[in-house]
Amino acid sequence: MAPAELARTAYTVECFLNALRLDDGRARTEIEERLVKWLSRPNSQTGYAVYRDGNIFCHLGKEGSRAIDTIPVPTASRRQAVWCNRKKLSEIDAESYAGTGKLVMLGTAALLLTLPGSAEAAAAKPGFELGFSNNNNNNNNNNNNG
């Protein structure tokens, strides 16, 4: 796998684990490494992972296929099911997945606040950056009043 493709896979996995609201630490790093290796295996163009009910299920590819590996994630606080492959992620219908293995994509709208660079990430920035933003607003107000 090309370095750029590996980097993209690692970023997608990072977003996937952020969506599960997993805290940074050794356990998360181990899960992240395992998933990146799973999704970047040679000839794994169709491999994917699904989080549901405290577990990540790794599938070879065909929708409805049996999970090949299961990774327990008891510290995940997300209730909704989430799917990812090496390039994308989406919330999915947990009932369809649990019943038939069918992947009914619900989109990423509910995941946006947990992705890097989102509003949640912006709120965690150091105070000096927020101060700069306030100064910018003051400058805009001064320009509009003159």
DSSP file with accessible surface (Angstrom, degrees, kcal/mol):
  #  RESIDUE AA STRUCTURE BP1 BP2  ACC     N-H-->O    O-->H-N    N-H-->O    O-->H-N    TCO  KAPPA ALPHA  PHI   PSI    X-CA   Y-CA   Z-CA
    1    1 A M              0   0  100      0, 0.0    39,-0.0     0, 0.0     5,-0.0   0.000 360.0 360.0 360.0 136.3    0.0    0.0    0.0
    2    2 A A     >  -     0   0   61      1,-0.1     4,-2.4     4,-0.0     3,-0.3  -0.319 360.0-116.1 -66.3 148.4    1.3    3.4   -0.9
    3    3 A P  H  > S+     0   0  113      0, 0.0     4,-2.5     0, 0.0     5,-0.2   0.873 115.4  53.1 -55.5 -38.8    2.2    5.8    2.0
    4    4 A A  H  > S+     0   0   81      2,-0.2     4,-2.1     1,-0.2     5,-0.1   0.905 110.1  47.5 -65.1 -39.5   -0.5    8.3    1.1
    5    5 A E  H  > S+     0   0   50     -3,-0.3     4,-2.4     2,-0.2    -1,-0.2   0.893 111.5  50.6 -68.1 -39.2   -3.2    5.5    1.1
    6    6 A L  H  X S+     0   0   75     -4,-2.4     4,-2.6     2,-0.2    -2,-0.2   0.919 110.0  50.4 -63.8 -41.6   -1.9    4.2    4.4
    7    7 A A  H  X S+     0   0   61     -4,-2.5     4,-2.3    -5,-0.2    -2,-0.2   0.904 110.4  49.7 -63.5 -40.7   -2.1    7.8    5.9
    8    8 A R  H  X S+     0   0  126     -4,-2.1     4,-2.5     2,-0.2    -1,-0.2   0.913 110.8  49.6 -64.9 -41.5   -5.6    8.1    4.6
    9    9 A T  H  X S+     0   0    0     -4,-2.4     4,-2.5     2,-0.2    -2,-0.2   0.932 110.7  49.9 -62.4 -44.4   -6.6    4.8    6.2
   10   10 A A  H  X S+     0   0   32     -4,-2.6     4,-2.4     1,-0.2    -2,-0.2   0.903 111.0  49.6 -61.9 -40.2   -5.0    5.8    9.5
   11   11 A Y  H  X S+     0   0  118     -4,-2.3     4,-2.5     2,-0.2    -1,-0.2   0.921 110.3  50.1 -65.1 -42.6   -6.9    9.1    9.4
   12   12 A T  H  X S+     0   0    6     -4,-2.5     4,-2.5    74,-0.3    -2,-0.2   0.923 111.2  48.8 -62.1 -42.5  -10.2    7.3    8.7
   13   13 A V  H  X S+     0   0    0     -4,-2.5     4,-2.7     2,-0.2     5,-0.2   0.910 109.3  53.1 -64.6 -39.6   -9.6    5.0   11.6
   14   14 A E  H  X S+     0   0   73     -4,-2.4     4,-2.3     1,-0.2    -2,-0.2   0.935 110.6  46.6 -60.5 -44.8   -8.8    7.9   13.8
   15   15 A C  H  X S+     0   0    4     -4,-2.5     4,-2.3     2,-0.2    -2,-0.2   0.906 110.4  54.2 -62.8 -40.6  -12.1    9.6   12.9
   16   16 A F  H  X S+     0   0    0     -4,-2.5     4,-1.2     2,-0.2    -2,-0.2   0.941 111.0  44.4 -58.8 -48.1  -13.9    6.2   13.4
   17   17 A L  H  <>S+     0   0    0     -4,-2.7     5,-1.9     1,-0.2     4,-0.4   0.854 110.7  54.7 -69.9 -31.8  -12.5    6.0   17.0
   18   18 A N  H ><5S+     0   0   34     -4,-2.3     3,-1.3    -5,-0.2    -1,-0.2   0.899 104.7  54.8 -63.3 -40.1  -13.3    9.6   17.6
   19   19 A A  H 3<5S+     0   0    0     -4,-2.3    -1,-0.2     1,-0.3    -2,-0.2   0.816 105.7  52.1 -63.5 -28.6  -16.9    8.9   16.6
   20   20 A L  T 3<5S-     0   0    0     -4,-1.2    57,-1.5    -5,-0.1    58,-0.9   0.541 112.7-125.8 -81.6  -7.0  -16.9    6.1   19.2
   21   21 A R  T < 5 +     0   0  100     -3,-1.3     2,-0.4    -4,-0.4    -3,-0.2   0.885  46.2 170.3  62.4  43.0  -15.7    8.7   21.7
   22   22 A L      < -     0   0   10     -5,-1.9    -1,-0.2    54,-0.1     2,-0.1  -0.721  31.9-123.4 -83.6 132.7  -12.7    6.6   22.8
   23   23 A D        -     0   0  142     -2,-0.4     5,-0.3    52,-0.2     2,-0.1  -0.420  30.7 -99.4 -72.3 149.6  -10.2    8.5   25.0
   24   24 A D  S    S+     0   0  142     -2,-0.1     2,-0.3     4,-0.1    -1,-0.1  -0.384  73.0  98.9 -64.8 146.7   -6.6    8.7   23.9
   25   25 A G  S  > S-     0   0   37      1,-0.1     4,-2.4    -3,-0.1     5,-0.2  -0.925  85.3 -59.8 157.4-178.5   -4.4    6.2   25.6
   26   26 A R  H  > S+     0   0  199     -2,-0.3     4,-2.3     1,-0.2     5,-0.2   0.905 126.8  51.9 -59.2 -44.8   -2.6    2.9   25.2
   27   27 A A  H  > S+     0   0   62      1,-0.2     4,-2.1     2,-0.2    -1,-0.2   0.922 111.5  47.2 -61.8 -42.8   -5.8    0.9   24.7
   28   28 A R  H  > S+     0   0    8     -5,-0.3     4,-3.1     1,-0.2    -1,-0.2   0.918 110.2  52.8 -64.3 -42.7   -7.0    3.2   21.9
   29   29 A T  H  X S+     0   0   82     -4,-2.4     4,-2.7     1,-0.2    -1,-0.2   0.903 108.8  50.2 -60.4 -40.8   -3.6    3.1   20.2
   30   30 A E  H  X S+     0   0  100     -4,-2.3     4,-2.2     2,-0.2    -1,-0.2   0.916 112.9  45.8 -64.1 -42.0   -3.7   -0.7   20.2
   31   31 A I  H  X S+     0   0   19     -4,-2.1     4,-2.6     2,-0.2     5,-0.2   0.928 112.6  51.4 -65.3 -43.9   -7.2   -0.7   18.7
   32   32 A E  H  X S+     0   0   46     -4,-3.1     4,-2.6     1,-0.2     5,-0.2   0.934 110.7  47.7 -59.9 -46.1   -6.2    1.9   16.1
   33   33 A E  H  X S+     0   0  105     -4,-2.7     4,-2.4     1,-0.2    -1,-0.2   0.927 111.9  50.3 -62.1 -43.2   -3.1   -0.1   15.1
   34   34 A R  H  X S+     0   0  108     -4,-2.2     4,-2.2     1,-0.2    -1,-0.2   0.913 112.7  46.0 -61.9 -44.3   -5.1   -3.3   14.8
   35   35 A L  H  X S+     0   0    0     -4,-2.6     4,-2.9     2,-0.2     5,-0.2   0.899 111.0  51.5 -68.2 -40.3   -7.8   -1.6   12.6
   36   36 A V  H  X S+     0   0   21     -4,-2.6     4,-1.7    -5,-0.2    -2,-0.2   0.939 112.1  47.4 -62.3 -43.3   -5.3    0.1   10.3
   37   37 A K  H  < S+     0   0  126     -4,-2.4     4,-0.3    -5,-0.2    -1,-0.2   0.913 112.9  49.8 -62.4 -41.5   -3.6   -3.2    9.8
   38   38 A W  H >< S+     0   0   32     -4,-2.2     3,-0.9     1,-0.2    -2,-0.2   0.943 115.2  41.4 -62.0 -48.5   -6.9   -4.9    9.1
   39   39 A L  H 3< S+     0   0    1     -4,-2.9    -1,-0.2     1,-0.2    -2,-0.2   0.700 115.3  50.7 -77.0 -18.3   -8.1   -2.3    6.6
   40   40 A S  T 3< S+     0   0   24     -4,-1.7    -1,-0.2    -5,-0.2    -2,-0.2   0.277  77.8 130.6-104.8  13.3   -4.7   -1.9    4.8
   41   41 A R  S X  S-     0   0   65     -3,-0.9     3,-1.3    -4,-0.3     6,-0.1  -0.279  72.8 -89.6 -59.3 149.7   -4.1   -5.7    4.3
   42   42 A P  T 3  S+     0   0  116      0, 0.0    -1,-0.1     0, 0.0    -2,-0.0  -0.329 113.0  12.1 -59.4 141.3   -3.1   -6.6    0.7
   43   43 A N  T 3  S+     0   0  161      1,-0.1     3,-0.2    -3,-0.1    -2,-0.1   0.791  90.3 124.2  60.7  32.0   -6.2   -7.3   -1.4
   44   44 A S    X   +     0   0    2     -3,-1.3     3,-1.4     1,-0.2    -3,-0.1  -0.171  16.6 137.2-112.0  41.6   -8.6   -5.9    1.2
   45   45 A Q  T 3  S+     0   0  135      1,-0.3    41,-0.2    -5,-0.1    -1,-0.2   0.777  79.2  38.2 -55.9 -28.7  -10.3   -3.3   -1.1
   46   46 A T  T 3  S+     0   0   94     14,-0.3    -1,-0.3    -3,-0.2    -2,-0.1   0.348  85.4 123.9-109.7   6.7  -13.7   -4.3    0.4
   47   47 A G    <   +     0   0    2     -3,-1.4    39,-0.4    -8,-0.2     2,-0.3  -0.328  34.4 171.2 -66.0 148.9  -12.8   -4.9    4.0
   48   48 A Y  E     -A   59   0A   7     11,-1.9    11,-3.1    37,-0.2     2,-0.3  -0.971  24.8-137.2-152.6 166.9  -14.8   -2.8    6.6
   49   49 A A  E     -AB  58  84A   0     35,-2.9    35,-2.4    -2,-0.3     2,-0.4  -0.966  12.1-163.0-128.7 146.1  -15.4   -2.5   10.4
   50   50 A V  E     -AB  57  83A   0      7,-2.2     7,-3.4    -2,-0.3     2,-0.5  -0.998   8.1-150.6-131.2 130.6  -18.6   -1.9   12.3
   51   51 A Y  E     +AB  56  82A   9     31,-3.3    31,-1.5    -2,-0.4     2,-0.3  -0.877  30.9 151.7 -97.0 130.0  -19.0   -0.7   15.8
   52   52 A R  E >   -A   55   0A  55      3,-2.6     3,-1.2    -2,-0.5    28,-0.1  -0.914  61.8  -9.8-157.2 132.5  -22.1   -2.0   17.6
   53   53 A D  T 3  S-     0   0  113     26,-0.3     3,-0.1    -2,-0.3    26,-0.1   0.876 128.9 -43.7  49.8  49.2  -22.9   -2.6   21.3
   54   54 A G  T 3  S+     0   0   19     24,-0.3    19,-3.0     1,-0.2     2,-0.3   0.621 120.3  92.2  79.9  11.5  -19.4   -2.3   22.6
   55   55 A N  E <   -AC  52  72A  49     -3,-1.2    -3,-2.6    17,-0.3     2,-0.5  -0.988  62.4-142.0-137.1 149.3  -17.6   -4.3   19.9
   56   56 A I  E     -AC  51  71A   0     15,-2.8    15,-3.1    -2,-0.3     2,-0.5  -0.955  21.0-156.9-107.1 125.1  -15.9   -3.6   16.6
   57   57 A F  E     -AC  50  70A  42     -7,-3.4    -7,-2.2    -2,-0.5     2,-0.5  -0.908   3.5-150.2-106.1 125.2  -16.6   -6.3   14.0
   58   58 A C  E     -AC  49  69A   1     11,-3.0    10,-3.0    -2,-0.5    11,-1.3  -0.852  15.6-169.7-100.1 123.5  -14.1   -6.7   11.2
   59   59 A H  E     -A   48   0A   7    -11,-3.1   -11,-1.9    -2,-0.5     8,-0.1  -0.866  26.2-136.3-113.6 148.2  -15.5   -8.0    7.9
   60   60 A L        -     0   0   87      6,-0.5   -14,-0.3    -2,-0.3    -1,-0.1   0.849  64.5 -84.1 -70.9 -37.0  -13.7   -9.2    4.8
   61   61 A G  S    S+     0   0   12      1,-0.4     3,-0.1   -14,-0.1     2,-0.1   0.023  88.9 104.5 167.0 -56.1  -16.0   -7.4    2.4
   62   62 A K  S >  S-     0   0  175      1,-0.1     3,-2.3     2,-0.1    -1,-0.4  -0.359  74.7-109.0 -64.6 133.2  -19.3   -8.7    1.2
   63   63 A E  T 3  S+     0   0  105      1,-0.3    39,-0.2    -3,-0.1    -1,-0.1  -0.342 107.0  23.5 -57.6 134.9  -22.2   -7.1    2.9
   64   64 A G  T 3  S+     0   0   42     37,-1.1    -1,-0.3     1,-0.3    38,-0.1   0.410  91.4 140.2  86.7  -3.0  -23.9   -9.6    5.2
   65   65 A S    <   -     0   0   34     -3,-2.3    -1,-0.3    36,-0.2     2,-0.1  -0.329  61.1 -96.7 -71.0 156.4  -20.7  -11.6    5.6
   66   66 A R        -     0   0  208      1,-0.1    -6,-0.5    -3,-0.1     2,-0.2  -0.461  43.7-101.3 -71.2 144.2  -19.7  -13.0    8.9
   67   67 A A        -     0   0   22      1,-0.1    -8,-0.2    -2,-0.1    -1,-0.1  -0.453  26.5-161.4 -67.0 136.1  -17.3  -11.0   11.0
   68   68 A I  S    S+     0   0   89    -10,-3.0     2,-0.3     1,-0.3    -9,-0.2   0.764  74.5  17.5 -88.0 -30.5  -13.8  -12.4   10.9
   69   69 A D  E     -C   58   0A  52    -11,-1.3   -11,-3.0     2,-0.0     2,-0.4  -0.987  63.7-154.3-143.8 149.3  -12.5  -10.6   14.0
   70   70 A T  E     -C   57   0A  60     -2,-0.3   -13,-0.2   -13,-0.2   -15,-0.0  -0.997   4.2-165.6-128.2 131.2  -14.1   -8.9   17.0
   71   71 A I  E     -C   56   0A   4    -15,-3.1   -15,-2.8    -2,-0.4     2,-0.2  -0.961  18.2-138.7-116.2 113.1  -12.4   -6.2   19.0
   72   72 A P  E     -C   55   0A  81      0, 0.0   -17,-0.3     0, 0.0     3,-0.1  -0.518  20.7-179.8 -71.3 135.7  -14.1   -5.4   22.4
   73   73 A V    >   +     0   0    1    -19,-3.0     3,-1.8    -2,-0.2   -19,-0.1  -0.589  10.1 165.6-132.5  73.3  -14.3   -1.7   23.2
   74   74 A P  T 3  S+     0   0  116      0, 0.0    -1,-0.1     0, 0.0   -19,-0.1   0.724  73.8  59.6 -66.0 -18.3  -16.0   -1.5   26.6
   75   75 A T  T 3  S+     0   0  103     -3,-0.1     2,-0.2   -21,-0.1   -52,-0.2   0.512  76.2 113.4 -89.4  -2.8  -14.9    2.2   27.0
   76   76 A A    <   -     0   0   15     -3,-1.8   -55,-0.2     1,-0.1   -54,-0.1  -0.485  47.9-167.0 -68.1 135.6  -16.8    3.4   23.9
   77   77 A S        +     0   0   76    -57,-1.5     2,-0.3    -2,-0.2   -56,-0.2   0.398  49.0 112.6-105.8   4.1  -19.6    5.7   24.9
   78   78 A R        -     0   0    9    -58,-0.9   -24,-0.3     1,-0.1   -25,-0.1  -0.557  43.5-170.5 -78.9 139.3  -21.4    5.8   21.5
   79   79 A R        +     0   0  221     -2,-0.3   -26,-0.3   -26,-0.1    -1,-0.1   0.777  62.6  77.4 -97.5 -33.3  -24.8    4.1   21.3
   80   80 A Q  S    S-     0   0   86      1,-0.1     2,-0.2   -28,-0.1    13,-0.1  -0.450  87.4-105.8 -79.9 154.1  -25.4    4.2   17.6
   81   81 A A  E     - D   0  92A   1     11,-0.6    11,-2.2    -2,-0.1     2,-0.4  -0.550  34.9-164.1 -78.9 143.4  -23.7    1.8   15.2
   82   82 A V  E     -BD  51  91A   0    -31,-1.5   -31,-3.3     9,-0.3     2,-0.3  -0.992   3.8-161.8-133.1 139.1  -20.9    3.1   13.0
   83   83 A W  E     +BD  50  90A  24      7,-3.3     7,-2.3    -2,-0.4     2,-0.3  -0.871  11.8 172.6-115.7 147.3  -19.3    1.7    9.9
   84   84 A C  E     -BD  49  89A   0    -35,-2.4   -35,-2.9    -2,-0.3     5,-0.2  -0.986  12.7-176.3-150.7 149.4  -16.0    2.5    8.2
   85   85 A N        -     0   0   31      3,-2.1   -37,-0.2    -2,-0.3   -46,-0.1  -0.495  60.4 -72.8-117.1-158.4  -13.8    1.2    5.4
   86   86 A R  S    S+     0   0   18    -39,-0.4   -74,-0.3    -2,-0.2   -73,-0.1   0.647 129.6  25.7 -78.1  -7.9  -10.4    2.5    4.6
   87   87 A K  S    S+     0   0   90      1,-0.2     2,-0.3   -75,-0.1    -1,-0.2   0.623 119.7  29.6-124.5 -23.1  -11.8    5.8    3.1
   88   88 A K        -     0   0  129      2,-0.0    -3,-2.1   -79,-0.0     2,-0.3  -0.911  50.3-159.5-139.0 164.1  -15.2    6.6    4.6
   89   89 A L  E     +D   84   0A  25     -2,-0.3     2,-0.3    -5,-0.2    -5,-0.2  -0.972  13.5 171.6-142.7 157.5  -17.3    6.3    7.7
   90   90 A S  E     -D   83   0A  10     -7,-2.3    -7,-3.3    -2,-0.3     2,-0.2  -0.978  37.3-109.1-159.3 147.7  -21.0    6.5    8.4
   91   91 A E  E     -DE  82 107A  28     16,-2.5    15,-3.4    -2,-0.3    16,-0.8  -0.602  45.2-161.5 -72.8 144.3  -23.6    5.9   11.1
   92   92 A I  E     -DE  81 105A   3    -11,-2.2     2,-0.7    -2,-0.2   -11,-0.6  -0.875  28.8 -91.2-127.8 164.4  -25.6    2.8   10.1
   93   93 A D     >  -     0   0   53     11,-1.9     4,-1.9    -2,-0.3    11,-0.3  -0.651  34.3-160.0 -74.5 110.4  -29.0    1.3   11.1
   94   94 A A  H  > S+     0   0   32     -2,-0.7     4,-2.8     1,-0.2     5,-0.2   0.845  86.5  56.5 -64.6 -34.6  -28.0   -1.1   14.0
   95   95 A E  H  > S+     0   0  155      2,-0.2     4,-2.5     1,-0.2     5,-0.2   0.927 108.3  46.0 -65.4 -44.8  -31.2   -3.2   13.6
   96   96 A S  H  >>S+     0   0   32      2,-0.2     4,-2.4     1,-0.2     6,-1.1   0.921 114.8  47.9 -63.4 -42.5  -30.5   -4.0   10.0
   97   97 A Y  H  X5S+     0   0   20     -4,-1.9     4,-1.0     4,-0.3    -2,-0.2   0.940 114.6  45.2 -64.9 -44.8  -26.9   -4.8   10.7
   98   98 A A  H  <5S+     0   0   50     -4,-2.8    -2,-0.2    -5,-0.2    -1,-0.2   0.881 119.2  42.1 -67.4 -36.5  -27.8   -7.0   13.7
   99   99 A G  H  <5S-     0   0   64     -4,-2.5    -2,-0.2    -5,-0.2    -3,-0.2   0.955 139.2  -3.7 -78.0 -50.4  -30.6   -8.8   12.0
  100  100 A T  H  <5S-     0   0  105     -4,-2.4    -3,-0.2    -5,-0.2    -2,-0.2   0.451  89.2-111.0-124.9  -5.5  -29.3   -9.6    8.5
  101  101 A G     << +     0   0   13     -5,-1.0   -37,-1.1    -4,-1.0    -4,-0.3   0.494  65.8 152.4  81.5   4.1  -25.9   -7.9    8.3
  102  102 A K        -     0   0  112     -6,-1.1     2,-0.8   -39,-0.2    -1,-0.3  -0.460  43.0-135.7 -71.8 137.3  -27.3   -5.4    5.8
  103  103 A L        -     0   0   24     -2,-0.2     2,-0.8    -3,-0.1    -1,-0.1  -0.831  23.2-179.5 -98.6 103.6  -25.5   -2.1    5.8
  104  104 A V        -     0   0   49     -2,-0.8   -11,-1.9   -11,-0.3     2,-0.3  -0.902  21.6-144.7-104.0 103.5  -28.1    0.8    5.8
  105  105 A M  E     -E   92   0A  85     -2,-0.8   -13,-0.2   -13,-0.2     3,-0.1  -0.519  21.7-178.7 -74.2 131.8  -26.1    4.0    5.7
  106  106 A L  E     -     0   0A 100    -15,-3.4     3,-0.2     1,-0.3   -14,-0.2   0.430  44.3-117.7-106.9  -6.2  -27.5    6.9    7.7
  107  107 A G  E     -E   91   0A  31    -16,-0.8   -16,-2.5     1,-0.1    -1,-0.3  -0.339  23.7 -80.0  99.6-176.9  -24.8    9.4    6.8
  108  108 A T  S >> S+     0   0   62    -18,-0.2     3,-1.7     1,-0.1     4,-1.1   0.413  90.3 104.0-108.1   0.6  -22.2   11.3    8.8
  109  109 A A  G >4 S+     0   0   83      1,-0.3     3,-0.7    -3,-0.2     4,-0.3   0.889  85.1  47.7 -54.9 -41.6  -24.3   14.2   10.1
  110  110 A A  G 34 S+     0   0   58      1,-0.2    -1,-0.3    -3,-0.1     3,-0.2   0.660 112.1  52.4 -74.4 -12.5  -24.5   12.8   13.6
  111  111 A L  G X4 S+     0   0    1     -3,-1.7     3,-2.2     1,-0.1     4,-0.5   0.618  81.2  92.0 -95.2 -15.0  -20.7   12.1   13.6
  112  112 A L  G X< S+     0   0   92     -4,-1.1     3,-1.2    -3,-0.7     8,-0.1   0.825  79.4  57.8 -57.1 -37.2  -19.6   15.6   12.6
  113  113 A L  G 3  S+     0   0  105     -4,-0.3    -1,-0.3     1,-0.2     7,-0.3   0.655 107.3  50.0 -69.9 -11.7  -19.1   16.9   16.1
  114  114 A T  G <  S+     0   0    7     -3,-2.2    -1,-0.2     6,-0.1    -2,-0.2   0.462  88.3  99.5-105.3  -0.7  -16.7   14.1   16.9
  115  115 A L  S X  S-     0   0   34     -3,-1.2     3,-1.5    -4,-0.5     6,-0.4  -0.580  85.9 -94.3 -86.5 147.4  -14.4   14.5   13.9
  116  116 A P  T 3  S+     0   0   46      0, 0.0    -1,-0.1     0, 0.0     3,-0.1  -0.298 112.8  28.2 -56.7 140.6  -11.1   16.3   14.1
  117  117 A G  T 3  S+     0   0   78      1,-0.2     2,-0.1    -4,-0.1    -3,-0.0   0.523  96.7 124.9  86.2   5.3  -11.4   20.0   13.1
  118  118 A S  S <> S-     0   0   21     -3,-1.5     4,-2.5    -5,-0.1    -1,-0.2  -0.246  81.6 -89.1 -89.3-177.0  -15.1   20.1   14.2
  119  119 A A  H  > S+     0   0   65      1,-0.2     4,-2.2     2,-0.2     5,-0.2   0.888 127.9  53.8 -60.6 -39.1  -16.8   22.5   16.6
  120  120 A E  H  > S+     0   0  113     -7,-0.3     4,-0.8     1,-0.2    -1,-0.2   0.922 110.7  46.1 -63.2 -42.1  -16.0   20.2   19.5
  121  121 A A  H >4 S+     0   0   40     -6,-0.4     3,-0.6     1,-0.2     4,-0.3   0.901 110.6  53.5 -67.0 -39.1  -12.3   20.2   18.6
  122  122 A A  H >< S+     0   0   42     -4,-2.5     3,-1.4     1,-0.2    -2,-0.2   0.881 103.2  57.0 -64.2 -36.1  -12.4   24.0   18.2
  123  123 A A  H 3< S+     0   0   79     -4,-2.2    -1,-0.2     1,-0.3    -2,-0.2   0.775 102.7  56.2 -66.7 -23.5  -13.9   24.4   21.7
  124  124 A A  T << S+     0   0   86     -4,-0.8    -1,-0.3    -3,-0.6    -2,-0.2   0.472  82.1 116.5 -89.0   0.6  -10.9   22.5   23.1
  125  125 A K  S <  S-     0   0  106     -3,-1.4     5,-0.1    -4,-0.3    -3,-0.0  -0.305  78.6 -87.7 -67.8 153.3   -8.3   24.9   21.6
  126  126 A P    >>  -     0   0   68      0, 0.0     3,-1.2     0, 0.0     4,-1.0  -0.197  38.2-111.3 -60.0 154.5   -6.2   27.0   24.0
  127  127 A G  H 3> S+     0   0   55      1,-0.3     4,-2.4     2,-0.2     5,-0.2   0.786 110.1  67.3 -60.3 -32.7   -7.5   30.3   25.2
  128  128 A F  H 3> S+     0   0  154      1,-0.2     4,-1.8     2,-0.2    -1,-0.3   0.853  99.6  51.7 -62.9 -29.1   -5.0   32.5   23.3
  129  129 A E  H <> S+     0   0   81     -3,-1.2     4,-1.8     2,-0.2    -1,-0.2   0.890 108.7  50.2 -72.8 -36.2   -6.6   31.4   20.0
  130  130 A L  H  X S+     0   0   91     -4,-1.0     4,-2.1     1,-0.2    -2,-0.2   0.887 107.9  54.6 -66.6 -36.9  -10.0   32.3   21.3
  131  131 A G  H  X S+     0   0   28     -4,-2.4     4,-2.4     2,-0.2    -2,-0.2   0.902 105.4  52.5 -61.9 -40.2   -8.7   35.7   22.3
  132  132 A F  H  X S+     0   0  150     -4,-1.8     4,-2.2     1,-0.2    -1,-0.2   0.927 108.1  51.6 -60.3 -41.3   -7.4   36.3   18.8
  133  133 A S  H  X S+     0   0   55     -4,-1.8     4,-2.0     1,-0.2    -2,-0.2   0.911 108.7  50.4 -63.2 -41.0  -10.8   35.5   17.5
  134  134 A N  H  X S+     0   0   94     -4,-2.1     4,-2.2     1,-0.2    -1,-0.2   0.905 109.1  51.4 -64.7 -40.7  -12.3   38.0   19.9
  135  135 A N  H  X S+     0   0   96     -4,-2.4     4,-2.4     1,-0.2    -1,-0.2   0.896 107.7  53.0 -62.2 -39.7   -9.9   40.7   18.8
  136  136 A N  H  X S+     0   0   76     -4,-2.2     4,-2.2     1,-0.2    -1,-0.2   0.919 108.5  49.7 -61.5 -41.9  -10.8   40.0   15.2
  137  137 A N  H  X S+     0   0   79     -4,-2.0     4,-2.3     2,-0.2    -2,-0.2   0.902 109.9  51.2 -64.3 -39.8  -14.5   40.5   16.0
  138  138 A N  H  X S+     0   0   85     -4,-2.2     4,-2.5     1,-0.2    -2,-0.2   0.907 109.2  50.7 -63.7 -41.4  -13.6   43.8   17.8
  139  139 A N  H  X S+     0   0   87     -4,-2.4     4,-2.3     1,-0.2    -2,-0.2   0.907 109.9  50.2 -62.5 -40.8  -11.7   44.9   14.7
  140  140 A N  H  X S+     0   0   74     -4,-2.2     4,-1.8     2,-0.2    -1,-0.2   0.908 110.9  49.1 -63.2 -41.3  -14.7   44.1   12.5
  141  141 A N  H  X S+     0   0   86     -4,-2.3     4,-1.3     1,-0.2    -2,-0.2   0.904 110.9  50.1 -64.0 -42.3  -17.0   46.0   14.8
  142  142 A N  H  X S+     0   0  103     -4,-2.5     4,-0.7     1,-0.2    -2,-0.2   0.894 110.5  49.9 -63.2 -40.8  -14.6   49.0   14.7
  143  143 A N  H  < S+     0   0  119     -4,-2.3     3,-0.4     1,-0.2    -1,-0.2   0.854 110.4  50.2 -65.7 -35.3  -14.5   48.9   10.9
  144  144 A N  H  < S+     0   0  131     -4,-1.8    -1,-0.2     1,-0.2    -2,-0.2   0.756 109.5  51.1 -75.2 -24.5  -18.3   48.8   10.7
  145  145 A N  H  <        0   0  136     -4,-1.3    -1,-0.2    -3,-0.2    -2,-0.2   0.575 360.0 360.0 -87.2 -12.2  -18.8   51.8   13.0
  146  146 A G     <        0   0  103     -4,-0.7    -3,-0.1    -3,-0.4    -2,-0.1   0.522 360.0 360.0 -98.9 360.0  -16.4   54.1   11.2
